[in-house]
Amino acid sequence: MDLNDNLKNIENLLKDKQFTQAWEQANEINEVSLFGELGYLFKKYGQWANAINFFNKALKYQPDNKKFEQEKSFLISILKMEQLDIFADTNLNKDPWFE
């Protein structure tokens, strides 16, 4: 199976929400030039942490690549926002004396 077939297979797994299998197959790819592409692919299907991992791999070999660095920073911001606790504000009744 060539690399393009691997990428198509991984994308099909992601479309089918078989994220674990997609991750396992993607990790078998050792082609440095595809790490960024895998990052974009996982990003496209909302797998932020996996996308960050591939952008990190790509940046090991292309440390000056600004696009990969920006994508990584953007995805880290998304993960931080997702982790915000909606109940962190204890003033749920909007009582003015608590502000």
C-alpha positions as a Markdown table, in Angstrom:
| # | Residue | x | y | z |
|---|---|---|---|---|
| 1 | Met | 0.0 | 0.0 | 0.0 |
| 2 | Asp | 1.5 | 3.3 | -1.0 |
| 3 | Leu | 1.4 | 6.5 | 1.1 |
| 4 | Asn | -1.5 | 8.1 | -0.7 |
| 5 | Asp | -3.5 | 4.9 | -0.1 |
| 6 | Asn | -2.6 | 5.1 | 3.5 |
| 7 | Leu | -3.7 | 8.7 | 3.8 |
| 8 | Lys | -7.0 | 7.9 | 2.1 |
| 9 | Asn | -7.6 | 4.9 | 4.4 |
| 10 | Ile | -6.8 | 7.0 | 7.5 |
| 11 | Glu | -9.2 | 9.7 | 6.3 |
| 12 | Asn | -11.9 | 7.1 | 5.7 |
| 13 | Leu | -11.4 | 5.8 | 9.2 |
| 14 | Leu | -11.7 | 9.4 | 10.5 |
| 15 | Lys | -14.9 | 9.9 | 8.5 |
| 16 | Asp | -16.3 | 6.7 | 10.1 |
| 17 | Lys | -15.3 | 8.0 | 13.5 |
| 18 | Gln | -12.9 | 5.1 | 14.0 |
| 19 | Phe | -10.4 | 7.4 | 15.7 |
| 20 | Thr | -8.3 | 4.8 | 17.5 |
| 21 | Gln | -7.7 | 2.8 | 14.3 |
| 22 | Ala | -6.9 | 6.0 | 12.4 |
| 23 | Trp | -4.4 | 7.0 | 15.1 |
| 24 | Glu | -2.8 | 3.6 | 15.0 |
| 25 | Gln | -2.4 | 3.5 | 11.3 |
| 26 | Ala | -1.1 | 7.1 | 11.2 |
| 27 | Asn | 1.6 | 6.3 | 13.7 |
| 28 | Glu | 2.9 | 3.6 | 11.4 |
| 29 | Ile | 3.7 | 6.2 | 8.8 |
| 30 | Asn | 7.4 | 7.2 | 9.1 |
| 31 | Glu | 7.5 | 9.5 | 6.2 |
| 32 | Val | 8.6 | 12.9 | 7.6 |
| 33 | Ser | 7.0 | 14.9 | 4.7 |
| 34 | Leu | 3.6 | 13.6 | 5.7 |
| 35 | Phe | 3.5 | 14.5 | 9.4 |
| 36 | Gly | 2.1 | 18.0 | 8.7 |
| 37 | Glu | -0.5 | 16.5 | 6.3 |
| 38 | Leu | -1.5 | 14.1 | 9.0 |
| 39 | Gly | -1.8 | 17.0 | 11.4 |
| 40 | Tyr | -4.2 | 18.8 | 9.0 |
| 41 | Leu | -6.2 | 15.6 | 8.5 |
| 42 | Phe | -6.7 | 15.0 | 12.2 |
| 43 | Lys | -7.6 | 18.7 | 12.7 |
| 44 | Lys | -10.2 | 18.4 | 9.9 |
| 45 | Tyr | -12.0 | 15.7 | 11.9 |
| 46 | Gly | -11.8 | 17.5 | 15.3 |
| 47 | Gln | -9.0 | 15.3 | 16.7 |
| 48 | Trp | -7.2 | 18.3 | 18.2 |
| 49 | Ala | -4.7 | 16.4 | 20.4 |
| 50 | Asn | -3.7 | 14.0 | 17.7 |
| 51 | Ala | -3.3 | 16.9 | 15.3 |
| 52 | Ile | -1.0 | 18.6 | 17.8 |
| 53 | Asn | 1.1 | 15.5 | 18.1 |
| 54 | Phe | 1.6 | 15.3 | 14.3 |
| 55 | Phe | 2.4 | 19.0 | 14.1 |
| 56 | Asn | 5.0 | 18.5 | 16.9 |
| 57 | Lys | 6.5 | 15.6 | 14.9 |
| 58 | Ala | 6.6 | 17.8 | 11.8 |
| 59 | Leu | 8.2 | 20.7 | 13.7 |
| 60 | Lys | 11.1 | 18.4 | 14.8 |
| 61 | Tyr | 12.2 | 18.1 | 11.2 |
| 62 | Gln | 11.0 | 21.6 | 10.1 |
| 63 | Pro | 11.5 | 23.8 | 13.1 |
| 64 | Asp | 11.2 | 27.0 | 11.1 |
| 65 | Asn | 7.8 | 26.1 | 9.6 |
| 66 | Lys | 5.5 | 29.0 | 10.7 |
| 67 | Lys | 2.3 | 27.3 | 9.4 |
| 68 | Phe | 2.8 | 24.2 | 11.6 |
| 69 | Glu | 3.7 | 26.4 | 14.6 |
| 70 | Gln | 0.5 | 28.5 | 14.1 |
| 71 | Glu | -1.7 | 25.5 | 13.7 |
| 72 | Lys | -0.3 | 23.9 | 16.8 |
| 73 | Ser | -0.8 | 27.2 | 18.8 |
| 74 | Phe | -4.4 | 27.5 | 17.5 |
| 75 | Leu | -5.2 | 23.9 | 18.4 |
| 76 | Ile | -3.7 | 24.3 | 21.9 |
| 77 | Ser | -6.0 | 27.4 | 22.3 |
| 78 | Ile | -9.0 | 25.3 | 21.3 |
| 79 | Leu | -8.1 | 22.6 | 23.8 |
| 80 | Lys | -7.7 | 25.1 | 26.6 |
| 81 | Met | -11.1 | 26.6 | 25.8 |
| 82 | Glu | -12.8 | 23.2 | 25.8 |
| 83 | Gln | -11.4 | 22.6 | 29.2 |
| 84 | Leu | -13.0 | 25.7 | 30.8 |
| 85 | Asp | -15.4 | 24.7 | 33.5 |
| 86 | Ile | -18.8 | 26.3 | 32.8 |
| 87 | Phe | -19.5 | 26.2 | 36.5 |
| 88 | Ala | -16.4 | 28.0 | 37.5 |
| 89 | Asp | -18.5 | 31.1 | 38.1 |
| 90 | Thr | -20.2 | 30.4 | 41.4 |
| 91 | Asn | -22.4 | 33.5 | 41.0 |
| 92 | Leu | -24.9 | 31.7 | 38.7 |
| 93 | Asn | -27.8 | 33.8 | 39.9 |
| 94 | Lys | -25.9 | 37.0 | 38.9 |
| 95 | Asp | -26.2 | 38.5 | 42.3 |
| 96 | Pro | -24.6 | 41.9 | 42.2 |
| 97 | Trp | -23.1 | 41.7 | 45.7 |
| 98 | Phe | -20.8 | 38.8 | 44.6 |
| 99 | Glu | -19.1 | 40.8 | 41.9 |
